[in-house]
Amino acid sequence: MGLGTSCAFITAAVILIAMLVFYNRSGDANNRSSNSSSTGVPFLSRWNSTGIIVAGVTNTIGVGSLYLNYPLSLGVDSSNAVYVVDNGNHRIQQWLPNTASGTTVAGQSNAATGSALNFLNYPTGIVLDASGNMYILDGGNNRVVYWAVGASVGVLLAGTGVAGSANNQFDQPLGLARDSISGTLYISDSLNHRVMQYLSGASTGIVVAGGNGNGTNNNQLNYPRGLVYDASTNSLLITNNRAHNIVRWVLGSSTWTLIVGSSTGMIGSTPELLSYPTDVILDPFGNIYVSDEGNHRIQYFLAGQTNGSTVAGVTGVTSTALGFFNTPSGVVMDSQYSLYVVEYINARVQKFVQY
């Protein structure tokens, strides 16, 4: 074998080995159920487009254990049990995986309502801690209650039970987030157009976002709803419902930074616009997911990007078919990156499996 032939053979072998190494590394990345963008930011890219009903009966309102009544929000625990804020039935329903009926874990199973601490009144939000204890936004009672696993009565954490604008009051609270390290709570006080912070054990809150009337200026909010605390930046991502955008408010700052949507309150259905968004979540890679209620879709935004991709639902189309929505009001993600979407009108929860 001549020198030239030997060199060609060696070069070809090196190329083949490099290709095999690349292939194996790519396979490992796919097995981790995540990929990496051209900017090096990991992201999740694929979900089954057909949902699986995991709670409720499509487009059927009821009080029995099979049914929901205008559900508004939800949570999911480490076992993938789903906790649905059953707004019209004044209760929290837990659906274990692969079960057809729910169990009442807070409030009354018969849809009774009241202001005593064993009742709920049009609950609007929920956060679970690592042990499965519930922090419930009891919207009709304008308060936050803590409901331990197995408890039959809640403990008052925030609010007086009377609507108002004082720092210990709420007026139609619609979003709840929690710092899992410090226990600090953040509440979207929607009709006061502000977000309140309650330190663990505090009886009075602090305005940490908004509070300057409703509007589109960068020191204002307009009917804030779902929100998430981002520990990595000590900030809140806020669903600014009637301004049709998602904003980031760094704690201690007096203004927000636009993340998604229009800074002027423009409504739309294009990839960069939103229509009455209701909820937002943040994945471990910094990507965000928005329940874009007016457009009947879930929009996915790669970290740092302003053009979204529809990962569930069909823009502008309402339907009872699987994979479609009618007013998606809340979204959460489990540890396997599957998405769960609760629908206010269709009275159900659909799960979209990531693959």
N, C-alpha and C positions, 0 to 999 in steps of 0.2 A: 504494500500500500504506500503510495507516494505521500510526500508531505502535504500537498494541497488536498488530497483526498482525506487524509487524517484530520486536517483542520476543519474541513467541511463536516465530517462525521461528528467531531467533538462539538462544533457549533450547534448542529441539529439536536444533539443530545441535551445540551444545556437549555435550548429553547423548549424542548419537550418537558424537561424537569420543571422549568419555570411555569409552564402551562399547567402542569399537574398540581404544583404548589398553590397556584392561584385558584384553581378549581376547588381544591380541598378547603382553602380558606373561605371561599365564597359559600361553600356548603355549610361550614361552621356558622357563618353569619346568618344564613337562612334558618338554621336549627335554633338559633337564639331568638327567632321570630322578630328580628329587627334588621334594618339595613343602615347604610350610611350614605348621606347625601354628598354631593360634590364639595360641600363646605365642611365635611367631616362631622356633621350633626346627625346622630342616629335618628331614625324615624321608623314608624310602623306604616306599612303601605297598603295592606290588603285585608279586607274583611269580607266575609260572606255577604252577598247582597240581599239574601233572603233571611229575614229574621225568624227567630224561634220565640213563640209566646211562652214566657216564664211566669206571668202573673196576669190574672184577669181573664175575662171573656170578651172577645172583640165586639165593640160597639154595644155592650150590654151593661146597663147600670143596675146595681143591686146591693143588698145589705148582706146576703149570705156569704159564706167563706170562699165561694168561687169568684166573687165579684168585687169590683171597685166602683167608686162613685166620684168621678172627676178627679182622678189622682194628679198630684201636682209635682211631686219630687220623689227621690228615692236614694237609697244607699245600698251597698253590698259589702258583706263581711268576708273574712278570710276563707270561709268555707263556701263562698259564692251563694249564700242565702241572700235573698233580696228583701229589703225593707221598703215598703211603699207608703208614702204619705197619702193616705186615702182621705183627701180633703173633705169631700161631701159626706163621708161616713164618720168623720171626727175620730179617726183612729189611725194607728200604724199597723199594717199587715205584714207579717213575715211569710215569705215563700221559700221553703227549703228547696234545694235543687231537685228537679224531676218530680215535683208534686203538683197536683191539680188545684189544690185549695190552700188558702192562706190561714194563718193563725194571728189573732189579735194580740200584740205584745205591748201596746200602750193605748189608752183610751178604752172605750167600751165596745164590745163586739156587736151590740145591737144598734149602733150609731147614735146612742144618746150623747147629748152634749151638755156642757156646763162649765162653771168656773172653778169648781173644787179641783184639787190636785190629782184626783183619780179620773178626771175627764179631760178631753181636748175639745177645742172649738175651732173648726176649720184650720187644722194644722197645715203648715206651708213648707217646712224644711226639716231635714234631719242630717246629723253627723254621727257616725259611729266611732267609738274609740277601739283600741286594739283588743279589748276584752268583750266587745259587743254591746257595751253600755250605750244608751242613746241620748243625744242632745237634740231636743225637739223644739222647733220653732212653732209655737202655738199661736198662729196668726190671729185668729178671732179673739183670743184673750190677750193679745199684744204682750207676749211674754216668752221666755225661754225656760224650758223645764228639763231636768235631768231624770232619766228613767233607767234605773239599773236593770241588768238582766234578771228576769223573773219577778220584778217588782210589780205591784198592783197600783202603785201611786207614785207620782212624780215629785221632784223637789224643785222649788222655784230658784232659778239662777239669775234671771234678769227680767226687768219690766215690772209694772205695777198692776197689770190687768186692765188698765184704763188707757185709751188712746190719748196721746199728747206729744208735745215737742220738747219737754224737759229732758235732761240728760239721763234720767232714770225711766224714761217712757219711750214707747214706739207708736207708730201709726202705720199699720198694715206692713209689718215686717215680712219679707219674702225670700231672704237668702241668709244662709248660715255657714260659717267656716270656723275652723278651730286649729290653733297651733298645738300640735300633739305633744310638743315638748313642755311648753309653759302652761298649757291649758287655757290660754287666752281665747276668748270668743269674739267673732266679728259678725255683726248683724247688718244686713241691708234693710234699712229703715225707709221703706219705699216712698211713702207719701210725705216723709220729711226730706226726701232726696239727699240722704246721707248714709254713711256707714259708721256704726258705733262699735267701739272696742270695749270689751269688759274683761279686765284682768281677773284671774282666778280668785274667787271669793269676794269680788267687788260688788257693791249694790248699786253703783252709779257708773254709767258709761262715759266714754270720751269720744268726741267726734274726731275721726281720723281721716275721713274723706267726705267731700261735699259739705252740706250744711249751709250753702250759700244760695238757696233757692234752686228751682229747676231751670235748666238751660243747657246750652252746648259750650259755654266757656270752659276753659280747662281747669277752673276751680269749682265747677258745678257738676252735679249728676242730675239725671232725669229718670226717675223711677228705677233705681237700681234693683236688680233681682239676684240671680245666682252669683256667687263669688267664691274665690279660692285663695288661700294664703300660700304664698310662695316663700318658703323659708330661705331659699338660696339667695334671694334678693331683698328679703324683709319687706315684701310688698304684697299688695292685693291685686288680683285680676278681678275686675268688676264687670258684670253684664249690665250695661247702661241701656236699659230696655227701650225707652222712648227716644233715645238719641241714636239708637240702632248701631251701637258699637261696643267694643270691648276695650277697656282702658286699664292701664297699670298705674296704681297709686302707691308710691313708695311711702312707707310709714314715716311720719315726720315731715313729709313734703306738703306743700299747700296746693299743688296742681297735679294733674294726671298726664300721662303720656299715652298717645293712641297706639293700640296694638292691632286692632282689626276693625274694619268698617270706616265710615266717614266721620271726620272731625266736626262737620257742620250739621250732623243729624240727618243726612240724606239716607233715604230708604231705597233698597234695591234688591235684585235677585241675581246679579252678576257675581262671579267668584270672589270679588273683593268687597262686596256689600252685604248687609244683613237687613232683616226685617223683624223687628220686635224680638230680639234674642232673649232667651229666658235663663240659660244656664251655661256654664263654662267649666271645663276641667283641664288639668295640666298633667301630661304624662312625665315619666322620669327623665325624658330627653329634652324637655322644654317645649314640646309641641303642644298645641292647644286644640280643643274640640268644643264646638259651639252648638248648642241646641237653638237652631235658627227657626223659631216657631212660626213666624209669618210666612216663611218659605217652605215649611214642612220638610226640613232636611237637617242632617248633622254635617257641619262643615269642619274640615280638618285643615289646620294651618301649621305648616312646618315652622319650627322655631326661627323667628326673625323674618318670616315671609308674610305678606299681606294678601296674597291671592290664595283662596282656599280651594279645596277639593271636596266634593260631596261624597261622603263615605257611607251614608245611609239615607234612605228616602229619595224622592225625585222632586227637584225644584218646582214649586208651585202646584204640585199635584197632591190632592188628598184622596185617600182610599182606605178601605178596610183590609185590602190584600196584604199579605206578608211582604215586608220590605218597603212598604209605604207608611206614611204617617198622616194623622190628623191632629194638628197642634201638639207637637212634641214639646213637653214642658220641662223635662229634666234628663240629664245624661250622667252616667257614671261608668267607670272602667274597673274591671277586676284585675287580679294579679297576673292573669294570662293575657291581658290587654284586650279582652273581649269588651264590647260596648253594650250597655243596657240603656234603653230609651223608654221613658214613660210618656204615654199619650193622654192628654187631658180629655179629648173628645172620644177617642176610641176605647178609653178605659182599660188599657192593658199595658204590659211591659214587654218589649221585644229585646231579645239578645242577638247581637251580631258577633259571630266568632271571628277572631283574628287568626290568619293562617300565613 
